[in-house]
């Protein structure tokens, strides 16, 4: 200000310790832009372009926005003023340099973190049973006792995750964060965490874009780093193996509930009309030992009937209704069949789209020979760089060995993918027979001759189940709703002597009786529903 006595300092805006590659978390930066819109100052002074933003798009966008408001930005070290005619060209050059510097820094940091992970340094926070300090795991006795109890209940006592969560709540046990609100998904997460058996797997998430810093679950995009027998275990290897086998077994049968059965058509799409929670699936067993799936309110499943707990909080749900999987599917099918659709037009267009997708997949597969060869070349260069780093004493001999082993594994995997691509190129398809086959399959799905989970998942928006047995059906992109009523089903089963746990399909005589007693509409096929339901009106309402 001494050099410019006519200038008056309005405020200093500084986001300390916040990356400049994104403006999302830069509170003071965003407040500065807001104040500029309010006309509180006419000039922003910053040391250099990299201090303003390390994202070239943000740099250009915000300086243009400020210039339109009559607010200039002066970059002291770079000698750039956005009010000058050639400012944007110079700014683009300096902004690109700042962004590239940020990219290089991100790459170096990730490389360094990976090397530390390979040496066993723990990146993460403390959890139930373990404290993390200075990159090392140490057992927390109180939390370890709860973790052992959870594994014992599941692997030895064969209890379900929902039952375990309820028992922990009732016994007063607290989660790592001090909450008494255990959930079955929380239990599953603990049961699948390899740290409890002494192993360590890192890079389960990764950051694909250094500009946004958004994390994604790692589904093979980057190699995870696993170290066996890394630290002191809380449970034995035997209990761990039994637990993982049991998890796989129950997951195949859909018994893990919310978060582990999203492959089903109705996962997350059946809502409770009483409390608003989603319905989750559970397997029930009949007297003859066979199983069937039912959907019930999550709040009722976790906390039973609606009530107020000891701390005055409302818990549970009193809907008192569950919906069998086949009944839900029958409701969905009846709603779809009631639509007035031009099936020929749909079959023609869907078939054309499917054929186009197949042909594009053949010519533009996710793996191409050129892309794979480029990756192989890059890995080969990395191996050479590791050798150079060893001779320059940047890395130790052990680090060089570990990196070479990892690169060799990646090269072997790329060679397999390359072989698969070359084999695929040898295949040829008969276009005529392919088109006929695709059309036949699409026709079967659209006409309801073949069940397609993908088709039903995409057409269903949601269902809402109410205490009185009313079920509302909503389909995607349609303003209408269909209302079905499960009418005196319990009374009917008592009168007919048929238990709801005994059979899936009622005999024809019972269905006829159901039709007379419950007022089935003539449009409802007797052979279609697995359980008799009364459709009060499959009507559409605005």
Secondary structure, 3 states (H helix, E strand, C coil): CCCCCCCCCCCCCCCCCCCCCCCCCCHHHHHHHHHHHCCCCCEEEECCHHHHCCCHHHHHHHHHHHHHCCCEEEECCCCEECCCCCHHHHHHHHHHHHHHHHHHHHHHHHHHHHHHHHCCCCCCCCECCEEEECCEEEECHHHHHHHHHHHHHHHCCCCCHHHHHHHHHHHCCCCCCCCCCCCHHHHHHHHCCHHHHCCEEECCEEECCCCCCCEEECCCCCCCEEECCCCCCCCCHHHHHHHHHHHHHHHHCCCCCCCCCCCCCCCCCEEECCCCCEEEEEEEECCCCCEEEEEEEHHHHHHCCCEECCCCCEECCCCCCEEEHHHHHHHHHHHHHCCCCCHHHHHHHHHHHHHHHHHHHHHCCCCCHHHHHHHHHHHHHHHHHHHHHHHCCCCCHHHHHHHHHHHHHHHHHHHHHHHHHHHHHHCCCCHHHHHHHHHHHHHHHHCCCCCCHHHHHHHEEEEEECCCCEEEEEECCCCCCEEEECCCHHHHHHHHCCCCCCCCCCCHHHHHHHHHHHCCCCCCCCCCCCCCCEEEECCCCC
